[in-house]
Amino acid sequence: RIVAGTQGGSLWEFGVPSGNLIPIEYQHNDSVTAIISGKDFYVTGCRDFGIRVFNLQHFLMFTLEGHDKAVTSLDLIQDKFLISGSWDGTAKVWNLANQSLVATLAGHENTVSVCALEMDGSILHLATGSAGVAQNNVTSNHSIRIWTVNTETGDQKVLNKVSNDHDGPIRDLVLTAEKMLASCSNDGTVKLRSTDTGEALSTLATTAGESPILLSLAASPIYIAACAEDGHVFVWTGDALQTIRHASCVWSVATVPSNGDLITACQDGIVRVFTQSSDRMAPEQEREAFANEVHAAAQKTQKGPSPDEIAKLPKWEMNALHQGKSEGQVQVFQKDGVAIAAQWSAVSGTWIEVGQVVGQSQDAGMIDGVKYDHVLPIEVDTEGGGVAKLNIGYNNGENPFMAAQRFIDTHVLPQFHLAQIADYIQQRVGTQVPTIGMDSGPAASLPVAAMYEHLPVKGYKSFELGKATTLEKMQSKLLETGKLKETQVSCLESLIQTLAATNRYHATKISREEMSAVRDMLKWPPAEAFPALDLARLMVLHPDASSHDKSEYWNEVIQLACGQCDRVTDSDGTAAVALPMLSLRLFSNCFKGGPGSLEAVSANLSSILDCAEKYVLSNNKNIRLSVATLLMNVSSCVHADSDAPQVSHQVVSVVNKLLESKLYESEPTTRALLALGTITLANEDARGAAKTLFLTTKVEPAASPHGDKAKAVAKEIYAILS
């Protein structure tokens, strides 16, 4: 079995060789940034500064606390002592037997990687590597240290220190089968070192040309492997080098101890196992599909926008509708089936066509002699209160997080800005120059300004007339009660005829007498009133019935429906399901009806959300779809209207219960995620409420079983909340 951690804080178990994927129930409070396994347990490091120890049944046994920043490196020795490295510049040694801290190894240059070397009685030998510090835009003093720690007394000693023999930050350490210490770096090399002194004995180089950032190392008795931000995995067997290309960044590599197979964890969310054994190879069809993915990714980095991407661009003939934000802003438009770039002229108030967008973007350039497809401006707060104007280099097809990490390393910025900078890069617009700093106002507003594919939701979903027999059934049910007066029967017949002719809505009217008859029916007991609710949810979609002068009517109807939801009980038979379902659908349709119904439902947001919360855990799938749709419409309303009642906390709370329940099918789950993403874009209160409920760690696991759109929305929510 393989256990993998995610950026969303979840854990997943992968079956080998079955490929079965099983979500693990436990949720971290933030990204899982390190993981290592012992004989009958495994350990995770988290961005919330914590270390957690699980048994093989995935139950949390205990936690270790003491780091001040994310824990990004872990190693074990004898399954008793754990070594942890962190962004806080320290390594720590822990005794797992009594869950205690043995020693803190301080004085490192920023992020620390760790590697256990050997135990000599009670003396632990270990190595640490550091990311270095930046001076005049050059990172230096990245160092290897060899330590001894007395595990009984905590006494520690640095035996030797080697600095600057890599040309960039040290990213990972591993002990090889030949008992040499291997280190990898941003410089694209692996160095093999003496475990006694840390001095480099030899260097393993990658391919000729530009060297990628190496992120992780793994060693088996046969090979040493390293993975890179550009998607390459390099495998050295003796002097021979094999390269395995992936479609996107490979974050981590590991070995299967029992057979030496190589495991890779890729940015595309897939864990893959590679083998030298012919009897364990994947089917040919699966291997061909992987090769095709890699080829397509390589082609994409060399070409301009795809036809689908071009189709989504604003049309050039409509450019007057797209007001520029600043002089020189570059915007891409669709013109005659191709992508063109235009530049905003503030003087003339027009877009000036620059040329066709091909493989290289209009904001390409060089930073410190290195050519990039995009050079993006950014401002960074300095300690003296000033602002430094810098540039981020980014290449098409590159992992935005790696470009952000490179920028952080170069300028020694706080590591917690990683997600924010990566999100800015993903926007790919030059319309805003953000300021990155701990107390920076513009930085805090970045998520609101970002452009997303699926968020926010605009407009409203409705539940419209299905089969024509539906209206006949409503009429029959209402007549069966025997409570209708003769005039009401006549009104009902006329109303049914009008609602059935949906193609004539623009030319028909609904009288006040007909509307009053429906309102009066809503005052009946729940078991008799629910067909009238069904009639009301269709009537509100008629433009005459929901016109501006009808807002008071719909305000009363909404309050009657809320009252019915409060009164209905399981003993009401069919009404126990029909009444809440139809009430929720009435509320949803009120948003789409007309100005009168929209005004009324906007004034009752809190009440209708109370109704949604009451039924959020319903066992009926129709009610579940109704709840999710209502949440989406409420969020769209709040996002579109800054004067709408502030119900963000309610929306976030109901969505949280919905996602935690795991009851919901794919479509309602997707709608609930769209609701959450839209409301968090609407205001800071919603983002704060979502973070308080740790929704950052919940959205991606909740979306995972429900298709590509749900997963894409979840990723956008994660970006907003990060």
N, C-alpha and C positions, 0 to 999 in steps of 0.2 A: 504494500500500500504506500501511496505517496500523499503527504499532506502539504497543501499549498495555502499561503496566506494572500490576501488581496488588499488593494488600496482602500477598499471600502471597509476593512476591518473584519471581514468574514474569513472562515477557514473552509476548505473543501478537501474531501478525500477522493483520490483517484485510484481506481482498481487497476492492478497490473496483472495479467495482460488484457483484462476485459475492457478497460477503458471506461468503466462505469464511473459516473460522477455523483458523489453523495455530499450534499451540504451538511456542514457541522453546525449544530444549533448555537454554540457559543458565539457571541459577537463582541469584538473588541471596541473600545471607544474611539479608535482612530485607526490609521493604516497599520497593517502588520509589516514591519520593516526588517525582521530577521526571524529565522526558524532553524532549529537543529533538533535531531532526534537522538535519544539514548536507546538502551535495550528495551525498556518497557515504559517509556515516557517520551514526551517531546516538549520543547521549550519555544516560546515565541517572544520576540522583542517588538515593542509597539511604539508608535509615534507619541502616545500619551505618557511616555517615560517609563512604562511598566514592563516587567518581565513576568510571564505566566507559565506555569508548569502543568501539563495535562497528562493524564494516563492514556493508554491506547484505546480506551473507549470514549475518548474526547471529553472526559469530565475534568474540570479545573480542579487541581489538587491544592495549589497555593500560588501566591504572587510574591514577587520580590520587588521592593521599592527602594530607590535611593538615587537614581540618575535624575538629572535636572532637564534633560532633553531626550529626544528620540533614541531608542536603543536599536542600533543598526548592525551590530556584529555579535555573534555568539559562538562559543566553542566549549566542548566538554572534554574532560579527562577522567577516566576510570568511572564514568557515570556518577561521580560524587561531587566533583568540583566544576562549577560553571564559570566561564570568563565572559564578560560582556563589555562591548565597546559602544560609545555613544557620541552624539553630536556635541555633548557637553565637554569634550576634551579629556575625558577620563576613561580608564578601564577599571572594572571591578571584578574581584574574585569572590565567589559565593560557595558556601558549603550547603549542598542540597539536602544532606542528611538531617541537618538541624535548621535549615532554612535561614542561615545567618550570613552576614557580610564578613568576609575574611580580611579583605584589604581593598583600598582604593588607590589606583595608580594614576597620579595626576601629572600635569605638566606637558600634556600633548599639544600639538599644533592643530586645533580644531578636530574634525571627525576622526574617530579611532577605529581601526580594524584590529582583531585579536586572533591569536592562534596558540593553542596549547602545544608544547613541545614534548615534555616528559615529566614524570614524577620520580624523584630520587628520595625515597623515604617520605618525609613530610614536606620536602622542598619541591615546589612546583616551578618548572622552567616554562616560560612563555614568551611570546613575541607580540609586539604591537606595532602598527603602522599608522602614520598620521597624514592628514590631507595638506598640511602646510599652511603658511600665511602669505598674504599678498602684499607686495611692496612695489610701488610704481607699476602696477598692473602686471606684475610677474609673481607667480606663486613659487615660493621657495620654503626651505627648511622642512619639507616633508621628510619624515624620519622613520627609520626602523630602530626599535629598541629591544634588547634582549634583557629579560628580567628573571629574578628569582623571588619567590614569595614563600615564606614559612607559613604553611597552612594551619599550624597550631598557634603561632604567636601573632601572625599578621605582618611580621617584619618583611621588608621588601628592599630590593637592591637592583639598580640598573647596572648590568655587567658591561654593556657596550651600546653605543648609539652610532648609527650611520645615517647621514643626511645627504639629500640632493643627488643621489646616484640615479634616481628616476628624474625625468624631465617634467613631471607633473604630480598631482596628488596621488597618494597610494590608496587604492580602492579595496583590495582584499588580500588576505594571506591564507596559505594552506600548507600543511606538512605533506611532503611527497613520500612515496614508498621508499625512496632512498634516504629518508631522514634529512632532507634538505628543506629549507624554508623558501617557499615561492611567494613572490609579491607581484601584483599587477597594478597598472597605473593608467592615468589619462594619456600617457605618452605612447600607449599601444604596445608596450613590451611587458614580458614576464621575466623577472630576474630570479635565479636560483642562488640561494645563500647558505652560508654556514650557520647552523643553529647555535654555535658557540659565540660567534661574534656579530652575526648579521651581515657580514661583508658579502658582496655579490661575487659569485664564482663563475657564472655564465649568464648569458641573456638569450631568451627565446623571442625572436622577432616575428611579427605578423607578416602580412603581405607587403610587397613593395608599394611605394606611393604614400598617400596620406594615411596616417595611423589613427585608428578609431580609439575612443575611450574604452578601456577594458574595465568591466564592472564586477566580475565574479570569477573565482577560480574553483576547480575541482581536480582531485588527483586520485587515480586508481593505481594498482600495481603495474599497469601497462602504459598509461598515458597521463598527460596533464592537459586540462582543457580550460579555456578562458572564453568568456562571452563579451560582446561589445554592443555599444549603443546603436550601431548602424545595422544590426541584425546578424552579424557574422559570429559564428562559434569556431574557435581555432582549437585544433586537437594535435598536440605534439606526441608522437610515438618515437622515442629516440630522436634522430635528426629529421625524421619525416614530419611534414606539416599537412594536415587535412583541414579544409575549410568547409563548414556547413552553413549555408546562407539561410536566414529566416526572413519573413516578409517585413518584420519590424523589430524594434529593440528587444534584445534578450537580456532580461534583468538578472537572471541567476542560473548557475549550473550546479549540478550535484551528481554523485555517482550512486549506483545501486551496489551496496557492499557485497551482496551475495554473488553477483555475476559480472560486475564491472560495466554494466550498461550506463549510458550517459543520459541525464535528465536535463531538459532545458525548460525554463519558464519565460514565455514570450509576452510582449506587450499586447498581443491579440487575444490574451486570456486563455491560451492553450498551453497545457503541459505536454511535452513530447518526450518520448524515450527512444534513444538511438542505440543500436547494438551492432557488434561485429559478428554476431552469430546468425547464420542463415536461417536456423529453425525458429528464431524469435522475430524475424523481420515482419513488418506490417504487410498487409496485402498490397499487391502491385497497384491496385486502383487508388488506395490511400496514399501511397508514395507518389504517384503521379499527380494527385490533387495537391499535395504539399509543394511539389516542384512547380506546378502551375501558379500557385499563390505567390511563390517567391519570384517567379518570372514576371508576373503581373505587377508586383510591387516595384521591381527594378525598372520596368517600363514606365510606370507612373512618374517616377522621379525624373525621367528624361523628357517627358512630354508636357505639353501645355494642358489646359483644362479639358476634361472629358466632355462628350456631348451632354451627359446628364448634368454636369456642373454648369455648363454654359446655359442650359435650359432654365436653370434656377436664377440666373443673373437678371437684374432689372433691364428692361428694354431701352435701347439708346433713344428711340423716338419719344420715350416718356421721361427723358433725363431732367426735364424742367421740374418734375415733381420731387426730385431728390436734391434737396438743398445742401450744399457743401458746408462743412463746419469751420474750415480754416483755409487760408491761402496755400495753394500747392497740394491740397489733399488729393490723393489718388483713389479713384473708384473704377471698378471694372464693370462694364456693361455688355449686353448681348446686342450685336448688330449683324444682321444678315447671316445669322447662324454661327458667328465667330465671337470670341471674347476680345473686347477692345478695352484699352485703358484710357481714362480721361482724367484731366487735372482741373481742379477747381480754381477759377479766377475770381477772387473776392471783389476786384475792381469792377468787372463787367457783370458779375453775378451769374456766370455761365460755366458750363463744363467745356473744356477744350480737349478735343480728341488728340491723344498722343500716338497711339498705334495699336497693332494687334498684340495680344498676349500669347506668347508661345512658351517655350520651355523655361525661359528665364523671366522672373518677375521684374516689374518696373522699379522695385525698391531694392534691387540687387546692389551689392557693393563689397567693399573690403574693410576688414578690421584687423589692424596689426599685420597687414600683409596677407591675410587669409581671405579668400573670396567666398561670399555667401549669396544664396539666392535671395535672401531678405536681410536687410539691415534695419532694425526697428529701434526707434528712439525710446529712451526711458530715463526717468530722473530718480535719483537716490538721495534720501536724506543723509546728511553727514553729521558727525557728532557735534560740530560747532554750530549747528543750526542752519547751515547752508544747504544748497542742493547741487549735486554733481550730475551733469548731463552726460549720459553714457549711451552706448548702442549695444543691442543684442544681435548676434549673428545667427541666422537660422537657414537650413537647407531644406528644400522640398523633400518630403518623405522621411525626414528626421523626426525622432521622438521629441516632442516639445519639452518633455521633462528633462531630457538630456541636454538640450540647448540651454534650458534654465539652470541646470546644475553647473554647466560649464561657465555660465555668466556669474553664478554665485561663487564658484571657486576662484575665478579670476579677480573678482572684486571683494572677496571675503565678506559676503553679506550673510545675515542671519539665515540659517537653514530653513526656518519656518516660512520663508517667503517663496519656497520652491513652487508650491501649487499655484500661488497667485501669479508668479511670473510665467509659468507654463500656460496658464489660462489666457494671459495677455497675448502670448505668442500665437495661441490657437485662434484668436480673433482675426489675425492677419489683416488688420486695418490700421491705417495711419491717422485715424481721426481723433485719437486721444493720446496724450503723452502722460502716462501714469507716474506717480511718485511713489517709490517703494520705500517705506520707512515705518518704524514701529508706531509712530504717532501721526501718520500721514493721513489727512482727510481723503484726498483723491484715491489712495490705495484702497481705502475701505469701500469706496463706491464702485470699484472695478467690476464686481459681479453684476451690478445693475446695468452697466454700460455694455457688457459683453453681448455678442451676437450668437445665438444658438439656432440649431436647425429646427428643433421641435418646440422650443419655449420662447416666449409665453404662448399659451393658447389664446387665440383671438376668435371671438364669436361664441355661439352657444349651440350645444347639442339639444335635440328635442325628441320626444316620443310621439310620432304622428300616427295617423289612422292606418290600420293594417287592412285586414279583410273587411269588405263591405258588410258582411254579416255581423260584425262587431257592433255597429250602431243598432241593428235590429235586436240584438241580444240585450243591449242597454235598455232600449225602449220596452222590451218584454218584461225585464226584471222590475223596472220602475212601475209598470202598469199592474204587475202582480201584487204589489203592496196594497192596492185598493185605497191609497191615501190621496190620490190626485183628484183635484176638482176638475170639472168639465173644461173650464178655461185653461187649466194647466195641461190637461191631456192635449188640447188643441195646440198649445204652445210647444209641447214636446214633439208632436208630429211635425210641425213646421220647422223646428230647430234641427231635427234629424235630417230632414230633406236638404236643408241648407248646408249642414256639415258634410253630408255625403258627396255633394258636388264641389269637390276641392278645386276643380278647374274653373269654378265660377266665383271664387272668393273675392276677386277684385271687383265684382259687380253686384254682390249680394250684401244684405244687411241682416243684423240680428237685433230684434226689438228688445227694449228694456223689459217687456213682459216675459219674454222667453228667458232672458238672463235672470230675472227675479224668480222664475219658477225653479231654475237650477239651484239658486242660492237657498230657497226654502227647503228643497229636498236634502241639502247638506246638513240640515238641522235634525234630520231623522236619526234614530238609533243606528249604530255602526253597521249592523247586519243588513239594514235596508238602504243605507246612504251611499254605499260604495259605488253602485252604478252611476250615481249622480256625479261622483268625483271623476269617474272615467269620462263622463260627458263634459265636465268642466275642463279637464286637461286637453280635450280636443277643441273646445270652444275658444280657449284662450289663444289658439293659433290663428283664429279668424281675425283679420285686420280690423274689422269694425268693432268686434267684441273687446279688443284690447287697445282701442284708441286712447288718446291722452285723457279724455274726459271720463274714462272708466276706471281710473286708478282707485277711487274710493271703493268701488264695487269689488275689485280684485283684492284690495286690502282686507275686506270683510271675508271674502271666500278663503283666502290664505289662513286667516285666523280660525275660521270654522274647521278647515282641514287639519290644522295643528291641534285643535281641541279634540277632533275625532281620533287622531293618533294617540293622544294621551288617554282616551277612554277605552279604546279597543283592547280586548283581552283574548286569550287563547280560546275561551268558551264561545266566542262569536263565530266559530266555524270558518267558512270561506272568507269572511270579512277580516279575519285575523291576519291573513296574508294580503288580500286584495286591497284593503283600506290603506295600510302604510305604503304599499307599492304604488298605488295610484296617487296618493298624496305627494309622495316624493317626485313622481313624474309630472304632476301638476306644477309643483314648484319649479322643476327644471324647465318646463314649457313656458312658464311665466317670463323667463328671461328672454325667450325668443319671440314671444307673441307680438307685443307692440309697446309703445311708450307708456301706456297706462298700466299694463301688467308689470312692465319692467320697473316702473317707479314703485309699485306696490311691493313687489318681491324684494327690491333693494332695501326697503324700509323694514323688512321682517327677516333679515338675514340670520340674526341670532336665533330666532324661534325655529326657523326651518332647519338650522344646523342642529338644534336640540333634537329635532325629529330624526335627523340622519344619524346622530350619535346613538339614539335609542335602538335603532335597527341595524347598526353597522355590523353586528355579529350574527345577523340572521342566517338561518340555514337554507333560505330560499334564494336561488340564484337570480330570480327576477328582481327581488328586493335589493340584492347586492349590486346588480347593475344600476339600479335606480339611485342608490346611495352614491356610487362612484361618479355617476353623471352629474348629480346635483353638486357634489364637491367641485367638479371641474367647472361648472357654470358659475358657482359662487366665486371661485378664484379668478375666473376671467372677468367677472363684474368688478371685483375689488381692484384688479390690475388696471382695468380700463377707466375707472372712476375714482379719482383720489378723494372724492367727497363721500364715497360709500362708507357705511358703518364699519368700524375696525373690528373684524371678526377673525383676524389672522390666527390668533391662538387657538380658536375653536377649530378652524379648518385643519391646522397642523395636528391638533390632538386627535381628531377623527381619522385622518389619514394614517397616523401612527398606529392606532388601534386596528385599522383595516389591514395594514401591511403585516403587523405582528400576528394577526389571526391566521394567516396562510389559508383562508377559506376561499379567496377570490380567484375567479378564472382570469384568463389572459386579458380579455378586453377591459373588464372593470379594473383590473390591476393597472393596466396602462393608463386608463383615465384618471385613476387616483394619483399616479405618479405625475401626470400632466398637471393635475390640480396642485400638487405640492410644489412642483417647479414654478408654476405661474404665481402662486401666492408668495413664494420666497423671493421672486423677482419684484413683487409689488412693494414690499417695504422691509425695513430692518427688523421690525417686531417679529415678522414671520421667520426670518432667518435665525433670529435669536431663539425663538421657540423651538425650531427644528434642531438646532445645535444642542439645546438643553435636553431634548429627547434622544440625542445621539442618532438622528436620522441619517447623518453622513455615513454611518456604518451599516445602515439597514437597507438603503434603497437598492444597492446593486445585488445583494443576495435575494431580495424580494423580487426583483425583476428577472433574475437569471432564468427561471423556468418558463418565461412568458414571451419569448421571441425577441427579434432584433430591435423592434421599435421600443419595447419596454426597457431593454438594456441600454439603448441609446439615450432615452430620456433620463434614466438613472445616472448615467455618466454626466449628463448636463447638470443634474441636480447636485451631484458630488462637486462639480466645478464651482457651482454657485456658492455652496456652503463652505467650500475650502478657502 
